[in-house]
Amino acid sequence: MRPLHLVEQDQGSITHAEIGAHLLALWGLPHAVTEAVAGHHGRDWLKVPFDAVAATYVANALVEELEAEILPGALPAAELDLDYLEAAGVATRLCGWRQTAIRLCLKQTA
């Protein structure tokens, strides 16, 4: 199994990220929000300094990691770009972010 966004890209079809960003733009949300949604899977969207796109990318990857661990049949998680996180100066925070995601997930399922 492969992550959904990669299957969408391979098929040459519009991705769920592009559809979501387009809808958000139609509804008048700020460019930073629509850009974060559009780029939440794409490493080519990542810029230094760490911004809304990068935060959304990391949050999405952490959720995918948890889903892959606990949900039967879940799609595989995307790999985080550790080189980017290092360049952005936030790599040391990744462990804490993972712990927060786990804590929130456990709280939700309790």
A tleap script that builds the chain and sets N, CA, C and O, in Angstrom:
source leaprc.protein.ff14SB
mol = sequence {
  NMET ARG PRO LEU HIE LEU VAL GLU GLN ASP
  GLN GLY SER ILE THR HIE ALA GLU ILE GLY
  ALA HIE LEU LEU ALA LEU TRP GLY LEU PRO
  HIE ALA VAL THR GLU ALA VAL ALA GLY HIE
  HIE GLY ARG ASP TRP LEU LYS VAL PRO PHE
  ASP ALA VAL ALA ALA THR TYR VAL ALA ASN
  ALA LEU VAL GLU GLU LEU GLU ALA GLU ILE
  LEU PRO GLY ALA LEU PRO ALA ALA GLU LEU
  ASP LEU ASP TYR LEU GLU ALA ALA GLY VAL
  ALA THR ARG LEU CYS GLY TRP ARG GLN THR
  ALA ILE ARG LEU CYS LEU LYS GLN THR CALA
}
set mol.1.N position { 0.838 -1.184 0.000 }
set mol.1.CA position { 0.000 0.000 0.000 }
set mol.1.C position { 0.882 1.246 0.000 }
set mol.1.O position { 1.989 1.256 0.539 }
set mol.2.N position { 0.354 2.281 -0.617 }
set mol.2.CA position { 1.088 3.547 -0.713 }
set mol.2.C position { 0.208 4.674 -0.184 }
set mol.2.O position { -1.018 4.574 -0.204 }
set mol.3.N position { 0.844 5.753 0.292 }
set mol.3.CA position { 0.057 6.908 0.745 }
set mol.3.C position { -0.842 7.429 -0.381 }
set mol.3.O position { -0.460 7.434 -1.551 }
set mol.4.N position { -2.030 7.862 -0.001 }
set mol.4.CA position { -3.037 8.325 -0.962 }
set mol.4.C position { -2.502 9.414 -1.877 }
set mol.4.O position { -2.741 9.361 -3.084 }
set mol.5.N position { -1.789 10.398 -1.349 }
set mol.5.CA position { -1.329 11.507 -2.186 }
set mol.5.C position { -0.371 11.036 -3.278 }
set mol.5.O position { -0.314 11.635 -4.352 }
set mol.6.N position { 0.388 9.956 -3.009 }
set mol.6.CA position { 1.287 9.427 -4.045 }
set mol.6.C position { 0.504 8.708 -5.136 }
set mol.6.O position { 0.849 8.803 -6.314 }
set mol.7.N position { -0.531 8.000 -4.756 }
set mol.7.CA position { -1.395 7.345 -5.740 }
set mol.7.C position { -2.072 8.399 -6.615 }
set mol.7.O position { -2.144 8.247 -7.834 }
set mol.8.N position { -2.569 9.470 -5.988 }
set mol.8.CA position { -3.198 10.560 -6.741 }
set mol.8.C position { -2.217 11.177 -7.731 }
set mol.8.O position { -2.564 11.427 -8.885 }
set mol.9.N position { -1.007 11.417 -7.282 }
set mol.9.CA position { 0.008 12.016 -8.160 }
set mol.9.C position { 0.345 11.078 -9.317 }
set mol.9.O position { 0.452 11.518 -10.462 }
set mol.10.N position { 0.511 9.788 -9.024 }
set mol.10.CA position { 0.843 8.821 -10.071 }
set mol.10.C position { -0.244 8.727 -11.137 }
set mol.10.O position { 0.044 8.501 -12.313 }
set mol.11.N position { -1.486 8.901 -10.718 }
set mol.11.CA position { -2.594 8.838 -11.669 }
set mol.11.C position { -2.726 10.123 -12.472 }
set mol.11.O position { -3.505 10.199 -13.422 }
set mol.12.N position { -1.953 11.134 -12.079 }
set mol.12.CA position { -2.003 12.400 -12.793 }
set mol.12.C position { -3.284 13.169 -12.549 }
set mol.12.O position { -3.613 14.101 -13.282 }
set mol.13.N position { -4.001 12.773 -11.514 }
set mol.13.CA position { -5.254 13.465 -11.205 }
set mol.13.C position { -5.011 14.548 -10.171 }
set mol.13.O position { -3.947 14.629 -9.558 }
set mol.14.N position { -6.011 15.363 -10.001 }
set mol.14.CA position { -5.924 16.402 -8.986 }
set mol.14.C position { -5.910 15.722 -7.612 }
set mol.14.O position { -6.614 14.736 -7.396 }
set mol.15.N position { -5.118 16.246 -6.700 }
set mol.15.CA position { -4.986 15.615 -5.389 }
set mol.15.C position { -5.993 16.202 -4.399 }
set mol.15.O position { -6.557 17.274 -4.613 }
set mol.16.N position { -6.193 15.471 -3.324 }
set mol.16.CA position { -7.099 15.966 -2.281 }
set mol.16.C position { -6.569 17.268 -1.677 }
set mol.16.O position { -7.353 18.112 -1.245 }
set mol.17.N position { -5.254 17.435 -1.645 }
set mol.17.CA position { -4.670 18.676 -1.129 }
set mol.17.C position { -5.018 19.856 -2.036 }
set mol.17.O position { -5.344 20.942 -1.556 }
set mol.18.N position { -4.947 19.638 -3.330 }
set mol.18.CA position { -5.272 20.705 -4.288 }
set mol.18.C position { -6.757 21.057 -4.243 }
set mol.18.O position { -7.126 22.230 -4.305 }
set mol.19.N position { -7.598 20.044 -4.137 }
set mol.19.CA position { -9.041 20.297 -4.051 }
set mol.19.C position { -9.355 21.075 -2.776 }
set mol.19.O position { -10.090 22.062 -2.804 }
set mol.20.N position { -8.794 20.621 -1.664 }
set mol.20.CA position { -9.034 21.305 -0.398 }
set mol.20.C position { -8.570 22.747 -0.425 }
set mol.20.O position { -9.286 23.636 0.036 }
set mol.21.N position { -7.385 22.992 -0.958 }
set mol.21.CA position { -6.861 24.355 -1.026 }
set mol.21.C position { -7.726 25.227 -1.925 }
set mol.21.O position { -7.985 26.388 -1.608 }
set mol.22.N position { -8.167 24.676 -3.034 }
set mol.22.CA position { -9.019 25.443 -3.951 }
set mol.22.C position { -10.337 25.834 -3.274 }
set mol.22.O position { -10.783 26.977 -3.385 }
set mol.23.N position { -10.946 24.894 -2.585 }
set mol.23.CA position { -12.194 25.201 -1.884 }
set mol.23.C position { -11.985 26.268 -0.810 }
set mol.23.O position { -12.791 27.189 -0.676 }
set mol.24.N position { -10.909 26.138 -0.055 }
set mol.24.CA position { -10.631 27.131 0.989 }
set mol.24.C position { -10.430 28.517 0.390 }
set mol.24.O position { -10.869 29.515 0.961 }
set mol.25.N position { -9.767 28.578 -0.760 }
set mol.25.CA position { -9.573 29.869 -1.435 }
set mol.25.C position { -10.914 30.433 -1.900 }
set mol.25.O position { -11.163 31.631 -1.771 }
set mol.26.N position { -11.779 29.570 -2.441 }
set mol.26.CA position { -13.115 30.025 -2.863 }
set mol.26.C position { -13.908 30.583 -1.685 }
set mol.26.O position { -14.684 31.527 -1.835 }
set mol.27.N position { -13.705 29.993 -0.525 }
set mol.27.CA position { -14.429 30.432 0.670 }
set mol.27.C position { -13.780 31.642 1.334 }
set mol.27.O position { -14.254 32.120 2.365 }
set mol.28.N position { -12.700 32.133 0.745 }
set mol.28.CA position { -12.098 33.369 1.216 }
set mol.28.C position { -11.109 33.241 2.355 }
set mol.28.O position { -10.789 34.239 3.001 }
set mol.29.N position { -10.613 32.040 2.622 }
set mol.29.CA position { -9.628 31.900 3.687 }
set mol.29.C position { -8.304 32.525 3.266 }
set mol.29.O position { -8.025 32.635 2.072 }
set mol.30.N position { -7.490 32.934 4.225 }
set mol.30.CA position { -6.212 33.580 3.910 }
set mol.30.C position { -5.283 32.673 3.104 }
set mol.30.O position { -5.338 31.447 3.201 }
set mol.31.N position { -4.430 33.315 2.306 }
set mol.31.CA position { -3.489 32.586 1.462 }
set mol.31.C position { -2.616 31.632 2.275 }
set mol.31.O position { -2.336 30.524 1.817 }
set mol.32.N position { -2.183 32.030 3.460 }
set mol.32.CA position { -1.331 31.168 4.287 }
set mol.32.C position { -2.035 29.857 4.628 }
set mol.32.O position { -1.398 28.806 4.699 }
set mol.33.N position { -3.337 29.921 4.835 }
set mol.33.CA position { -4.116 28.717 5.149 }
set mol.33.C position { -4.241 27.829 3.918 }
set mol.33.O position { -4.009 26.623 3.995 }
set mol.34.N position { -4.604 28.417 2.791 }
set mol.34.CA position { -4.770 27.614 1.579 }
set mol.34.C position { -3.429 27.012 1.145 }
set mol.34.O position { -3.381 25.878 0.669 }
set mol.35.N position { -2.356 27.763 1.309 }
set mol.35.CA position { -1.032 27.254 0.962 }
set mol.35.C position { -0.640 26.096 1.873 }
set mol.35.O position { -0.043 25.124 1.410 }
set mol.36.N position { -0.966 26.185 3.153 }
set mol.36.CA position { -0.652 25.105 4.091 }
set mol.36.C position { -1.386 23.823 3.713 }
set mol.36.O position { -0.814 22.735 3.783 }
set mol.37.N position { -2.632 23.945 3.317 }
set mol.37.CA position { -3.401 22.766 2.900 }
set mol.37.C position { -2.840 22.208 1.595 }
set mol.37.O position { -2.662 20.997 1.463 }
set mol.38.N position { -2.568 23.069 0.649 }
set mol.38.CA position { -2.043 22.619 -0.648 }
set mol.38.C position { -0.712 21.895 -0.491 }
set mol.38.O position { -0.448 20.933 -1.212 }
set mol.39.N position { 0.120 22.334 0.431 }
set mol.39.CA position { 1.463 21.786 0.561 }
set mol.39.C position { 1.670 20.802 1.684 }
set mol.39.O position { 2.812 20.483 2.013 }
set mol.40.N position { 0.599 20.308 2.287 }
set mol.40.CA position { 0.793 19.476 3.472 }
set mol.40.C position { 1.429 18.115 3.199 }
set mol.40.O position { 1.779 17.409 4.145 }
set mol.41.N position { 1.588 17.729 1.938 }
set mol.41.CA position { 2.304 16.492 1.605 }
set mol.41.C position { 3.611 16.755 0.877 }
set mol.41.O position { 4.455 15.863 0.786 }
set mol.42.N position { 3.793 17.956 0.359 }
set mol.42.CA position { 4.893 18.193 -0.568 }
set mol.42.C position { 6.140 18.752 0.044 }
set mol.42.O position { 6.131 19.855 0.592 }
set mol.43.N position { 7.208 18.012 -0.041 }
set mol.43.CA position { 8.496 18.494 0.449 }
set mol.43.C position { 8.955 19.721 -0.322 }
set mol.43.O position { 9.695 20.547 0.212 }
set mol.44.N position { 8.527 19.848 -1.566 }
set mol.44.CA position { 8.939 21.001 -2.367 }
set mol.44.C position { 8.271 22.292 -1.894 }
set mol.44.O position { 8.661 23.373 -2.338 }
set mol.45.N position { 7.291 22.212 -1.020 }
set mol.45.CA position { 6.624 23.386 -0.451 }
set mol.45.C position { 7.349 23.903 0.794 }
set mol.45.O position { 7.086 25.016 1.249 }
set mol.46.N position { 8.253 23.105 1.338 }
set mol.46.CA position { 8.896 23.449 2.600 }
set mol.46.C position { 9.956 24.518 2.410 }
set mol.46.O position { 10.818 24.420 1.537 }
set mol.47.N position { 9.871 25.552 3.257 }
set mol.47.CA position { 10.823 26.665 3.217 }
set mol.47.C position { 11.332 26.951 4.619 }
set mol.47.O position { 10.679 26.639 5.616 }
set mol.48.N position { 12.496 27.543 4.671 }
set mol.48.CA position { 13.029 28.038 5.939 }
set mol.48.C position { 12.776 29.535 5.935 }
set mol.48.O position { 13.092 30.190 4.941 }
set mol.49.N position { 12.228 30.106 6.986 }
set mol.49.CA position { 11.981 29.515 8.285 }
set mol.49.C position { 10.712 28.658 8.303 }
set mol.49.O position { 9.885 28.702 7.392 }
set mol.50.N position { 10.600 27.889 9.364 }
set mol.50.CA position { 9.450 27.031 9.616 }
set mol.50.C position { 8.188 27.889 9.570 }
set mol.50.O position { 8.097 28.905 10.260 }
set mol.51.N position { 7.216 27.479 8.758 }
set mol.51.CA position { 6.012 28.293 8.574 }
set mol.51.C position { 4.758 27.435 8.664 }
set mol.51.O position { 4.827 26.275 9.070 }
set mol.52.N position { 3.619 27.996 8.288 }
set mol.52.CA position { 2.339 27.278 8.378 }
set mol.52.C position { 2.327 26.038 7.500 }
set mol.52.O position { 1.761 25.016 7.888 }
set mol.53.N position { 2.941 26.106 6.322 }
set mol.53.CA position { 3.005 24.928 5.445 }
set mol.53.C position { 3.779 23.820 6.144 }
set mol.53.O position { 3.336 22.672 6.173 }
set mol.54.N position { 4.928 24.161 6.703 }
set mol.54.CA position { 5.758 23.160 7.371 }
set mol.54.C position { 5.054 22.593 8.602 }
set mol.54.O position { 5.120 21.388 8.848 }
set mol.55.N position { 4.393 23.431 9.366 }
set mol.55.CA position { 3.680 22.963 10.549 }
set mol.55.C position { 2.567 21.985 10.165 }
set mol.55.O position { 2.368 20.971 10.834 }
set mol.56.N position { 1.857 22.288 9.103 }
set mol.56.CA position { 0.781 21.413 8.640 }
set mol.56.C position { 1.356 20.103 8.108 }
set mol.56.O position { 0.799 19.032 8.348 }
set mol.57.N position { 2.469 20.191 7.387 }
set mol.57.CA position { 3.163 19.010 6.874 }
set mol.57.C position { 3.570 18.080 8.028 }
set mol.57.O position { 3.336 16.873 7.966 }
set mol.58.N position { 4.173 18.640 9.068 }
set mol.58.CA position { 4.621 17.835 10.206 }
set mol.58.C position { 3.424 17.251 10.950 }
set mol.58.O position { 3.423 16.067 11.288 }
set mol.59.N position { 2.415 18.063 11.206 }
set mol.59.CA position { 1.232 17.569 11.918 }
set mol.59.C position { 0.586 16.422 11.148 }
set mol.59.O position { 0.213 15.410 11.741 }
set mol.60.N position { 0.455 16.569 9.856 }
set mol.60.CA position { -0.130 15.515 9.032 }
set mol.60.C position { 0.703 14.238 9.108 }
set mol.60.O position { 0.153 13.146 9.252 }
set mol.61.N position { 2.020 14.366 9.013 }
set mol.61.CA position { 2.900 13.197 9.066 }
set mol.61.C position { 2.801 12.495 10.419 }
set mol.61.O position { 2.808 11.265 10.477 }
set mol.62.N position { 2.709 13.260 11.503 }
set mol.62.CA position { 2.593 12.660 12.831 }
set mol.62.C position { 1.279 11.903 12.988 }
set mol.62.O position { 1.248 10.825 13.583 }
set mol.63.N position { 0.211 12.456 12.464 }
set mol.63.CA position { -1.081 11.761 12.509 }
set mol.63.C position { -1.018 10.478 11.679 }
set mol.63.O position { -1.513 9.434 12.103 }
set mol.64.N position { -0.409 10.562 10.498 }
set mol.64.CA position { -0.269 9.369 9.661 }
set mol.64.C position { 0.546 8.289 10.374 }
set mol.64.O position { 0.222 7.106 10.272 }
set mol.65.N position { 1.594 8.682 11.090 }
set mol.65.CA position { 2.400 7.719 11.849 }
set mol.65.C position { 1.531 6.990 12.873 }
set mol.65.O position { 1.590 5.766 12.992 }
set mol.66.N position { 0.729 7.751 13.606 }
set mol.66.CA position { -0.141 7.146 14.619 }
set mol.66.C position { -1.175 6.223 13.980 }
set mol.66.O position { -1.405 5.114 14.463 }
set mol.67.N position { -1.793 6.679 12.901 }
set mol.67.CA position { -2.786 5.853 12.216 }
set mol.67.C position { -2.172 4.546 11.744 }
set mol.67.O position { -2.776 3.483 11.892 }
set mol.68.N position { -0.969 4.620 11.175 }
set mol.68.CA position { -0.306 3.421 10.667 }
set mol.68.C position { -0.005 2.430 11.788 }
set mol.68.O position { 0.017 1.220 11.562 }
set mol.69.N position { 0.226 2.943 12.994 }
set mol.69.CA position { 0.522 2.078 14.134 }
set mol.69.C position { -0.718 1.445 14.745 }
set mol.69.O position { -0.677 0.292 15.176 }
set mol.70.N position { -1.821 2.188 14.788 }
set mol.70.CA position { -2.958 1.702 15.581 }
set mol.70.C position { -4.191 1.279 14.787 }
set mol.70.O position { -5.065 0.602 15.328 }
set mol.71.N position { -4.278 1.662 13.522 }
set mol.71.CA position { -5.473 1.330 12.756 }
set mol.71.C position { -5.193 0.198 11.775 }
set mol.71.O position { -4.284 0.302 10.951 }
set mol.72.N position { -5.961 -0.874 11.856 }
set mol.72.CA position { -5.772 -1.951 10.894 }
set mol.72.C position { -6.088 -1.456 9.482 }
set mol.72.O position { -7.107 -0.801 9.263 }
set mol.73.N position { -5.229 -1.763 8.549 }
set mol.73.CA position { -5.459 -1.379 7.160 }
set mol.73.C position { -5.180 0.080 6.843 }
set mol.73.O position { -5.498 0.542 5.747 }
set mol.74.N position { -4.592 0.813 7.781 }
set mol.74.CA position { -4.295 2.226 7.528 }
set mol.74.C position { -3.226 2.346 6.453 }
set mol.74.O position { -2.382 1.465 6.292 }
set mol.75.N position { -3.279 3.445 5.725 }
set mol.75.CA position { -2.262 3.713 4.720 }
set mol.75.C position { -0.925 3.959 5.409 }
set mol.75.O position { -0.902 4.425 6.548 }
set mol.76.N position { 0.188 3.656 4.745 }
set mol.76.CA position { 1.493 3.916 5.367 }
set mol.76.C position { 1.726 5.410 5.565 }
set mol.76.O position { 1.221 6.247 4.816 }
set mol.77.N position { 2.492 5.708 6.577 }
set mol.77.CA position { 2.814 7.106 6.879 }
set mol.77.C position { 3.870 7.629 5.924 }
set mol.77.O position { 4.750 6.894 5.475 }
set mol.78.N position { 3.764 8.904 5.627 }
set mol.78.CA position { 4.803 9.568 4.844 }
set mol.78.C position { 6.030 9.738 5.733 }
set mol.78.O position { 5.906 9.892 6.948 }
set mol.79.N position { 7.204 9.711 5.130 }
set mol.79.CA position { 8.426 9.930 5.895 }
set mol.79.C position { 8.674 11.422 6.035 }
set mol.79.O position { 8.611 12.170 5.060 }
set mol.80.N position { 8.955 11.840 7.251 }
set mol.80.CA position { 9.287 13.239 7.488 }
set mol.80.C position { 10.649 13.560 6.895 }
set mol.80.O position { 11.558 12.730 6.921 }
set mol.81.N position { 10.784 14.756 6.366 }
set mol.81.CA position { 12.044 15.220 5.803 }
set mol.81.C position { 12.903 15.757 6.945 }
set mol.81.O position { 12.822 16.932 7.303 }
set mol.82.N position { 13.719 14.880 7.506 }
set mol.82.CA position { 14.538 15.256 8.661 }
set mol.82.C position { 15.593 16.293 8.312 }
set mol.82.O position { 15.954 17.116 9.154 }
set mol.83.N position { 16.090 16.263 7.082 }
set mol.83.CA position { 17.055 17.283 6.656 }
set mol.83.C position { 16.414 18.669 6.681 }
set mol.83.O position { 17.039 19.644 7.100 }
set mol.84.N position { 15.161 18.747 6.229 }
set mol.84.CA position { 14.452 20.028 6.268 }
set mol.84.C position { 14.279 20.483 7.721 }
set mol.84.O position { 14.561 21.635 8.049 }
set mol.85.N position { 13.816 19.578 8.591 }
set mol.85.CA position { 13.577 19.950 9.984 }
set mol.85.C position { 14.859 20.446 10.641 }
set mol.85.O position { 14.831 21.374 11.450 }
set mol.86.N position { 15.973 19.828 10.294 }
set mol.86.CA position { 17.269 20.276 10.813 }
set mol.86.C position { 17.595 21.680 10.291 }
set mol.86.O position { 17.989 22.560 11.056 }
set mol.87.N position { 17.428 21.871 8.996 }
set mol.87.CA position { 17.729 23.182 8.389 }
set mol.87.C position { 16.826 24.276 8.957 }
set mol.87.O position { 17.246 25.426 9.088 }
set mol.88.N position { 15.598 23.920 9.290 }
set mol.88.CA position { 14.648 24.887 9.842 }
set mol.88.C position { 14.857 25.109 11.337 }
set mol.88.O position { 14.224 25.980 11.933 }
set mol.89.N position { 15.743 24.323 11.940 }
set mol.89.CA position { 16.055 24.509 13.356 }
set mol.89.C position { 15.027 23.937 14.311 }
set mol.89.O position { 14.952 24.360 15.465 }
set mol.90.N position { 14.228 22.974 13.846 }
set mol.90.CA position { 13.177 22.425 14.705 }
set mol.90.C position { 13.301 20.919 14.918 }
set mol.90.O position { 12.431 20.314 15.544 }
set mol.91.N position { 14.352 20.314 14.417 }
set mol.91.CA position { 14.501 18.855 14.524 }
set mol.91.C position { 14.495 18.381 15.975 }
set mol.91.O position { 13.989 17.299 16.271 }
set mol.92.N position { 15.048 19.174 16.868 }
set mol.92.CA position { 15.111 18.776 18.275 }
set mol.92.C position { 13.734 18.779 18.935 }
set mol.92.O position { 13.571 18.220 20.019 }
set mol.93.N position { 12.758 19.390 18.305 }
set mol.93.CA position { 11.401 19.461 18.868 }
set mol.93.C position { 10.525 18.298 18.424 }
set mol.93.O position { 9.436 18.104 18.964 }
set mol.94.N position { 10.989 17.519 17.439 }
set mol.94.CA position { 10.180 16.457 16.859 }
set mol.94.C position { 9.736 15.426 17.893 }
set mol.94.O position { 8.578 15.008 17.879 }
set mol.95.N position { 10.607 15.019 18.766 }
set mol.95.CA position { 10.256 14.035 19.789 }
set mol.95.C position { 9.113 14.553 20.665 }
set mol.95.O position { 8.168 13.816 20.948 }
set mol.96.N position { 9.192 15.790 21.086 }
set mol.96.CA position { 8.128 16.379 21.900 }
set mol.96.C position { 6.814 16.477 21.140 }
set mol.96.O position { 5.746 16.241 21.706 }
set mol.97.N position { 6.889 16.821 19.867 }
set mol.97.CA position { 5.671 16.886 19.042 }
set mol.97.C position { 5.035 15.506 18.912 }
set mol.97.O position { 3.814 15.363 18.965 }
set mol.98.N position { 5.897 14.480 18.738 }
set mol.98.CA position { 5.367 13.110 18.649 }
set mol.98.C position { 4.665 12.730 19.949 }
set mol.98.O position { 3.572 12.162 19.927 }
set mol.99.N position { 5.287 13.040 21.064 }
set mol.99.CA position { 4.691 12.713 22.363 }
set mol.99.C position { 3.356 13.428 22.551 }
set mol.99.O position { 2.407 12.845 23.074 }
set mol.100.N position { 3.281 14.672 22.132 }
set mol.100.CA position { 2.024 15.420 22.221 }
set mol.100.C position { 0.952 14.763 21.357 }
set mol.100.O position { -0.189 14.611 21.793 }
set mol.101.N position { 1.310 14.375 20.145 }
set mol.101.CA position { 0.350 13.721 19.254 }
set mol.101.C position { -0.152 12.416 19.868 }
set mol.101.O position { -1.347 12.123 19.816 }
set mol.102.N position { 0.749 11.641 20.443 }
set mol.102.CA position { 0.354 10.380 21.089 }
set mol.102.C position { -0.563 10.655 22.261 }
set mol.102.O position { -1.585 9.989 22.421 }
set mol.103.N position { -0.208 11.633 23.084 }
set mol.103.CA position { -1.018 11.971 24.254 }
set mol.103.C position { -2.424 12.400 23.843 }
set mol.103.O position { -3.409 11.992 24.459 }
set mol.104.N position { -2.512 13.224 22.800 }
set mol.104.CA position { -3.822 13.675 22.317 }
set mol.104.C position { -4.634 12.514 21.746 }
set mol.104.O position { -5.849 12.448 21.936 }
set mol.105.N position { -3.972 11.614 21.058 }
set mol.105.CA position { -4.658 10.455 20.493 }
set mol.105.C position { -5.185 9.550 21.609 }
set mol.105.O position { -6.322 9.082 21.551 }
set mol.106.N position { -4.362 9.309 22.611 }
set mol.106.CA position { -4.793 8.465 23.725 }
set mol.106.C position { -5.930 9.110 24.507 }
set mol.106.O position { -6.850 8.424 24.952 }
set mol.107.N position { -5.865 10.414 24.672 }
set mol.107.CA position { -6.925 11.141 25.364 }
set mol.107.C position { -8.251 11.019 24.596 }
set mol.107.O position { -9.314 10.859 25.196 }
set mol.108.N position { -8.170 11.098 23.278 }
set mol.108.CA position { -9.354 11.024 22.431 }
set mol.108.C position { -9.989 9.643 22.471 }
set mol.108.O position { -11.213 9.526 22.405 }
set mol.109.N position { -9.167 8.583 22.578 }
set mol.109.CA position { -9.696 7.219 22.541 }
set mol.109.C position { -10.075 6.707 23.916 }
set mol.109.O position { -10.655 5.627 24.036 }
set mol.110.N position { -9.756 7.467 24.959 }
set mol.110.CA position { -10.070 7.015 26.339 }
set mol.110.C position { -11.530 7.206 26.661 }
set mol.110.O position { -11.965 6.884 27.766 }
savepdb mol mol.pdb
quit
